[in-house]
């Protein structure tokens, strides 16, 4: 696919806002869609980002902004993976090359970025609840604003989406829900029938006929009930919307989501209908770019690539050094020896390295779709029934199952392993996806053993250890690659529970770290030949209390380093333990301060917060020097070193 560029002759170059879009004649919109799709491939291939989802909603995005008076009318994109075309059409076309970069465009809709972004999104299944809230506010204020939410068939699997639909149907608020279905296809003949049927079902004439019929039968309740049931079942025979009708939504569709000539008149009809409406559109993920059409999962989120060539194959060595690959390999090895193992994931099979396991052990694998609460609850049932579940979930999404971790795992003291992928800073996906909080929200929960590996070998040993405990256990690990020295997939060893590992013996300054960052610190101290101590703590809970006090006795400065928020983190717990036991070293806790982390590369973010090896080494040298200067002053009768810091 060739890039359209941004020349004066292109339609896209003339669209700086939806107002400009609405000035175009309808017959030119298919050409605009073609240019928009080409521009999308051209930009994302240079910046990295989400591709296949956006390609699939180009025509739908154009139609929505063409029909609705955005931003006065309110448009919500569930999750936001598919919102790149929306950004391009709403005044951010020329900024697309900055997306996912520091100080650039956010990777998802972002309220502070544009008035067209009604909500900041990033987690799935939230749009219907938000749309209902807006619809109720509009009704209360009588402001005439329209509300439309776009949700994919994947996001619709989240339980909160059905909770919202059930409530919306009960309240009868005016809102449109567009179900973007990219998992099924409609043959040409069925598509033609559906198109005409959708026009009829969304038309004012049909609405008036239905209303007048109900009025005529108002005084004949038995006949009325029979007629309504007959209407619902007859409609259910030709359109697959019975479930939505039962929830109180008027269902229209399915229609071809790439046919602008069909989308626009149906949207115009439905925009002014009263009560909750649902329009079912069928799209093809990756539409218009053949590699993405053929493998939409692989092209969901992409690195930089050459559009004529497509994504290159990763080398085996690059794949094998990833934490997710090691996790998938461990699952396979453990399942070969233990038939009780069950792997559970909420729609994170590929990203978490579970594809091969799912193919080889289909009876021991459960993908519950976007339903994190259900994933943990399912694991609880499996464990109570005598099986050994391992739940794999990204850190940012584990937040959604917090109650289940407490109520249904920890209190029950069930033998469940929670593998927390993408823990810590993940980088370019921004504030909604950084795995910053799992240490602070899991650490206080009784009955859970909590670990953080600093290398691939240690990760393997921690998975072995967690599985062997017979009690709740969690292992947090980062996105990407790790140190592979000494790693073997035949390793059957365990770690001593709650014991740390001294990587480097020194004096005066001791760094206590959890996760891969401590290895970077150790390497930097070695490179500079610094005479300080480095400890790989390994266990967040229980942490090595005896070793910590020993280090506090023999060092004047203690630095804690964790890939998460400082508030409520393990560093604060260790600092409190030291003080409670009467030790008085200078203590500095390193981690993420009290703010959300914007998009940038992980390396840049770590430097920003002083968490990389070089920054920690600089801090250690600075504190050591200030300490020595303070001691010299103290010997001269001046202030003591404790007061300097």
N, C-alpha and C positions, 0 to 999 in steps of 0.2 A: 504493500500500500504506500503510495506516495503522499508526502505531507502537502497540505494545501497552502501552508505558509500563512502570511497575514497581508497579502497584497490588496491593493485598492479594489480590484475586480471581484474579490470574493464577497459572498453574502455575509459570512461570519465576521469579517472586518467591519461591517456596518452595524453590528449588533453589540452595543455597549451596555444594554440594559433590556429587561423584558419589555419596556415601553417601546424600544426600537423594534424588538421582535414582533410586537403586535401590529406594527405598521406594515409588515410584509404581507403580500397576498398569499392566501393559503397554498396556491399552486407552486410557490417557491420553497415551501417548507421542506419537501423531500431533498432538494438540493442543499439546503442549509444543514440538514441532518447528515448528509454525506460529508460536507466540509467539516462539521463538528466532530464527526467520528475520526476523520483523518488527523485533525488537529490534536485530538485526544491521544491517539497513538504516538504522534510526533513528540508531544510534550512528556508523556509518562515514560517513554523509552529513554528520555534524557535525564529524568529526575528520579526515577523509581516511583512506586506507589501502586494504588489499586487501579486495575485496568479492566478486567473482564466484566465486572458489575456495571461500570459506567458505560461501556460499549453497548450493553444490553438495554439501557434505558434512554438512549439518545432521543428517539421519537417521542417517548412518553414525557420526557423533560420539556421538550419543545411544546408539546400539546398543552401541558399543564400551565406553563407560563403564558401561552397564547390565549388560553381561555380564562384563567384566573387573573385578577387584578393584583398581582403580587407587587410589592410586599404588603399592601393593604390587606389583601386576602392572605391567609397564613398557610404555608406549605411546610410539611415536616417530612424529612427523610429518615426512615428507621435505619439505625446503625450508621449510615452515611458513607459506606463503601462506594455507593453508586452516585455520589453527589458531585463528581468532577464536572459532568456536563452542566449541572446546575450552577456551579461556580463560574464556568466559562461564560454562561449567558447572563450572569448577574454582575457584570462589571469587573470581573477578575481575570479576564482572558489573558491579558498581557503579564499577569503576575504568576501564571501557572508554572513557569519555570522555577519558581521559588518554593513550590509546595513541598512540605515535609522538611524544609531546611530552616535553620535558625533565623528568626525574624521574618520568615516567609509565610506563605499561606498555610493554614492548618490543614491537616490531612482529612479532616471531617468537617461537617458544618459547624460553624462557631459563631455564637451570638455577637461577640465583640468585633467580629471581622466584617459583618455585613448585615444590614437590616433585612435581607432576604433569608438569612439563616434564623429561623424562628426558634430553634433549640440547638444547643451544642450537643452533639451526639457522638457515639462511639461504641456503646453497648446495645445489644439487640433487644427487640420486643417492647420498646418503651413508647413508640409513636402513638399508639391508639389511646393510651391513658392521657398522654399530653394533649392530643387532639380533642379528646373529650373535655378536658379542663378548659381549653381555649374556647370550645363551643359553648360551654356553660357560662363562661365569662362574657362572651359575645352576646348571649341571650340575656344575661342580666343587665348588660350595658346598652342593649338594643342598638348596637353600632353598625349592624348590617354586614359585618365581615364574614367571609366564608372560610371554612377550615377543610384542609385536605391532608391526609397522611398517606404516605407510600410505604408499604411494608412488603418484604419479600416472603416467599413461601418458607424459607428457612427460618426467618425471624418469627414467623407466625407459630412456630413450634414452641416458643416460650410461653410458659403458663400465664404470665402476666398479661399477654396479649388477649387471651380468652377471658381473663378476669375483667379486662377493660371492655371487651365487646359485650359481655353479659351485663355490665353496668350501663353501657351506652344504650343498649336495646331497651333497658328498663326506663331510662330517663327520657329517651326520645329526642335527644339534642340533634340539631342540624349539623351533619358532618359527612364527609365522603372519605371512605377508606379505599385506596387503590391497592389491590392485591397483585403484586408483580410476581407472576408464576413463571420461573424459568426452568422448571424441571419437567414439564410436560409439553407436548406439541399437539397442534391441531392440524388435521389434514385439510387440504384446500376446500373440500366439499363441506366438512363440518364447520370450518372457519367461516365460510360464506353464510351458512345458516345462522351461526352464532352472531355474526355481524348484524344481520337484519333483525334477529330476535332481540339483540341488545338495544337496537334503535327503538323497537317497539316497547320493550320493558322500561326503558328510561324516558319515554316520551310523556309529555303532559297529558295526552289523550288516555294513555293506559292508567295513569295516576287518577285522572278524573273518573274513569270508568270504575276503577276499584273503589274509590270513595263513594260514588253515587250508589253502587251496588250495595255497599255496607249500610248506607243510609236507608235504602228501601227495605232492607231486611232487619232494621233496628228493632222493630216491634215483633219480630218473629225469631226469638233467640235460638230455638232449636234448628230452624232452617238456616239461620245465619251461621251458626257454628259449623253446620255440615258444609255450607258453601265455602267457608274460609278454609276448612280442612281440604276440601276438594281442590280449591285453587292452589294451595300449597303443594299438594301431592302431584297435581298435573304439571305445575311448574317444575317440580323436582324431577319429573321424568325427562325433561328436555334440557335443563341446566343443572350443574352440580352444586347448587347453592342451598340445599335444604338445611344444612347445619347453620349457616349464617342467618337464614330466615327464622330458624328456631330461636336464635339469639336476639332477634328483633331487628335485623338489618334487612333492607330491601336489596336483593342480590341481582346484579346485572352482569352478563358475560357468559362464557369467556369470549374475549375478542383479541384480535391480533395486535399486540403492543407495538408492532413496527409499522402499522398502517395508519399514518397520520390522518388520512381522509376518513377513517372510521373512528379514531380516537376523539377528534375535535367535536363532532356533533354529539357524540354520547356524553362527553364531559360537559358540554353546554347544557344538555338536557338535565344531567344529574346535579349540576351545581346549584340549581334553584329548587330541587326537590326538598320537601320537609322530612325531618327525621334522619336516622342513621342509614347511610347508603354504602354499598360495597360494589366496586367495579373490579371485575376479575380480568386482568390482561395477561396474555401469554407472550413472553419474550424469550430471546435466545441469548444467554450469557456469552459475551465475547463477540457479539454480532458485528460483522463487517471486517474483522481481522481473523483470517482463517486459522492461524495457530491458536488463538484464544478460543475460537469456536470449537476446535478439535479437542482442546484440553483446558477448559475454563477453570478448573481447580488450580492448575499450575500457573495460570495467568491471572489468578485472583489478585495477588500482590506480587509485584515483579521488581527486580533490580533494574539497573540501566541495561538496555539491550539495543541491538541493531534491528529495526523493524523488518527489513527484507529477509533477515536471517532468523529472527526470533530468539528465544532464550537458548543459551548454550547449556550443555549438560555439565553438571558439576563433576569435578573429579572425585574418584572414590576416596582419596585421602581427605579431601575437604569435607565430604559427607561423614566419614567415619570419625572425624574429630568433633562432631557436634554432640552436645549433651542430649538432644532429642534422639539422635541415632543410637547413642549408647543406651538410652532408656528403652527404645524399641527392641534392641538386641537383648537386653536384660530380661524383658518380658518373655521373649521367645525361649531363652535358656531356662527361665524359671518354670514356664508352662510345660516344657519338655519333661521336667522332673516332678512337677506338682500339678496334678489334674484338678485340684481345687481352686487354682488361681483363676480369677475372673478380672478382666480389664474393662473399665468403664470410662467413657469420655463424653463430654457434651459438645459434639461436633468439632472435635479437634484432632481427628485421626491423622491427617497428613502432617499438619504442623508439629505434632508431638511425636512423630516417628513411629506410628503404630500401624502403618499400612501393611507391612509384611506380616505382622502378628495377626491382624484381622483376617488376612487371606489364609493363613496357615491354621488358625485356631478360631474359626467362626463361631463355634459353640461356646467359646470362653470369652467372647468379645461383645460388648454392648455400647453402641453409639446412640445416646438418648436424644440427640439433636440439641438445640439451644435451650437446655433445661438444667442449669447447674444445681438447683435445689433438688430436682428429681434424681440427678446423678448420685449425689451424696446419700439421699434416702434409699435409692435402689441398692447402693453398696451396703447400707446398714442392714437391709433385709437379707442380702446375700450372706453377709457375715453372721447374722443371727441364725441363719439356716445352715451354717456349717461350712460355708465356702470362704475363700480368701480374696476379697476384692482389692484391687489397686485402682484408684481414681486418678486420672491425669487431667489437669485443668490449668489454664493459664492463671497466673497470680491475679491479674486485674479482674478476671471473671469469677474467681473463687470468692470474692467479696459478696457475691449474690447468694452464696450458700452458707453464710456465717451462722445463722440460727441452726441449721442442720448439723454443722460441725459440732456445735455445743450440745444441742439437745439430743441428736440421734447418733452421734459417734462418741463424743467424749464422756457424757453422762452414762451412756450404755457400756462404755469401756470395751468397744468392739475392735477386733483385729483388722483394721482398715489402714492401708497405706495411701496417703495423699501425695502424689507427685506434682509439685507446683512448678510448672514450666514458666518461662519468661519472667522469672522473679528478678526484682531489681530494675535498673534502668534498661529500657528497651529502645529508646531513642526516637526515631523519626515519626512514630505514630502518635506522639504527643501525650498530653495530660491524661486522656481517658484510658491509656494503655500501659503507662508505667507501672511496674509491679512493686510499688513502694511500700505498701501497707501490710503485707502478710505477716511480717515479723511482729509488728505491734498488735495485730488483732488475734494471732494464734498463740503467741507466747503466754498470755495470761490464762489460757484455758487449761484446767487440770487434766491429768491423764494422758497428755499428748507429748511424745518425744519428738523433738524438732531439730533438724540437721541442715547444714549448708556446706556442700563440698567445695574444695578449692581446686580440684583436678578431676579428670575423668575416672581415674582409678579410685579416688576417694568417693566419687559419686556411685560407682558400682558397689563398693563396700557398704555405703550407706543404704542403698536399696536392699542389699542382703540383710543388713542389720535391722532395718525397719520391718522387713517381712518376717524376720525371725522372732520379733518381740511378742507377738500375740496380743498386742494392745494397739491403740491408735498411734500412728506415727506419720510425720510429714517430712518430706525432703524438698527443699527449695533450690532451684538451679536456674542459671541464666539462659538467655537466648544465645545461640551461636556456638562457637568452638571453645574447647578447653585444652589444658595441658594434658597431653596423652602419654607422657613418659611413665613407663611402668604399668600401663593399662593392659589388662588381659581379660577377655570375655570368659575365660575359664576360672577366674578367681572366685573362690568359695568362702573367703575369709569374712570375718565380722570385725567391727570396730569395738573397742572397749567402751561401754556406755558412759557417756558424759566426760570422756577424757580428751584433753587437748593435745596438740603436738607442737613442740618447740622446734621451729625451723632454723633459728639462728640465736645463739647465746651471746649476750652482750651485757652492757651496764648502763646505768643512768636513765635511759629511755627504753620503754617496752611498748611495742605495738601489738594489740590483741585484735585479730581480725576474723571475720566470718565470710567465707566464700572466696571466689577467685581473685579478688582484689588483693588479698594478703600475699598471694604468690608474686604479684607485680611489685608489691612493696619489698618483699624479700630480695627479688632480683635487683631492684634499684639500690637497696642497702649494700648488697654484695658488689655491685658495679662501683659504688662510691667508696667502698671499704669503710662503711660507718660502723662504729663499735656498739651497736644497739641490738636489743633483743626483738625477735619477731616470733609471734605465736599464732599458729593456725588453730583457732578455738574449736572448729568443727561442729560442736553441739551448741545450739541456741538454748535448748532445754532438754535435759539439765546441763547447765554449763559447768565447767571445771572450777568449782569454787576454791578448792585447795590450791590449785596452781595460781589462780588469780591473786589470792592472798600472799602467796610466795613471791610473786612478781611485785606486788605492792610493798613487800618488806625489803626487796633488794633493788628497787628502781625508784628514782625520784619523780619520774614522769611516766604516766600511763596514757596511751592513746588507744581508743577503741575505734574500729573501722567496720562499718556495716553498709551493705547495699540496700538501704531502705531509709525510712524517716527516722530522725533522731528521737522525736517525741514518742515515748512509749516503747522505744527500741531496746535491743539487748545491751547497748552501750550504757544507757541510763540504769538498767538493772545491775550491771557489773559495777558501775560507779557507786550506786547505793550500797551494794554489798561491801565494797571496800571501806566506805565511810562508817557503816554500821559496825564493822569489826575493828574500828579504832585505828585504821591506817590513814596516813595523811599525805599521799603523793599528790602532785599536780595531775589532774585528770582532764583530758580533752576528748570529747565524743565527736567523731566524724560521721557524717551521713547526710541525708537530705533535710534541709531546714524546713520551717513551717510555711511551705509554699508548694504550689503545683509546678511540675517540671514541664516546660515547653518542648516542642520538637527540636531535635538536634541529634548529632551522632553521639552514641554512648561515650566515646572517648572525650569529646568536647564537654559533655555534661559532667563527667568525672573531674575534669580539670577545673571546670567552673566552681565546683563545690569542694575542691581540694582533696579529692578522694583517690586520685591516681597515684602511682608509685612515686613519681617525681615530686608531687606536691606534699605527700606525706613525709618524704625524706627531708624536704625543705623545712617543714614544720618541726620535725624532730630536731634538726640542727638548730633551728631558731630557739626552740624551747630550752634546749641543752645550754646554749650560749647565755640566754637570759638567766637560767638557773645558776650557772657558774658566776655570772656577774653579781647576782643577788647574794650568793654565798660570800663572795669577797666583801661586799658591802656589809653583810651581817657580821663578819669577823671584825670590821672596823666600828662596830656598834651601831650600824645603820639597820634598816628594815630587813626582816627575814624574807626568805624566798617565797614562802607561802603567800605573802601579801602582794607579790608582784604580779601574779597571774589572775 
